[in-house]
Amino acid sequence: MPELTLHVKFDFAASHFLTDYNGKCEHLHGHNYKLVITVKGEKKNDGLVQDYTEIKKIVREHIIEKLDHKHLNNVVDNPSSEHLAIFIWEELKTHLPLLKKVALYETEQQFCEYEGE
């Protein structure tokens, strides 16, 4: 049976700074992050790969509540977009077995995608 891909978008705002970095991002600053969670799987008998409501609940509980309006250096070591994408994957992988990809946008022009193992 063919697989289908679902994407669910989230927004959160947070502050951070980068350590061992020489540039403007070494200073405290913030982003209005966009997060896109991708799941992939076969359509079940009910016509769904996974209920969007279930995905939203899981991501809000395990990610958004931990990161929204927080200082990310208190949550993730050296919270670059790369480290944050990996952190998000690790937090979600046991709760979303169909997780395929995490995309984290710092701005509309720059983002990181992670497809963990």
Protein Blocks (a to p, Z undefined) as FASTA:
>chain_A
ZZdddddddddddddddehiacjklpccdddddddddddddddfkopabdfklmmmmmmm
mmmmmmgopafklmbgciafklmmmmmmmmmmmmmmmbmbdcddfblmbccddddZZ
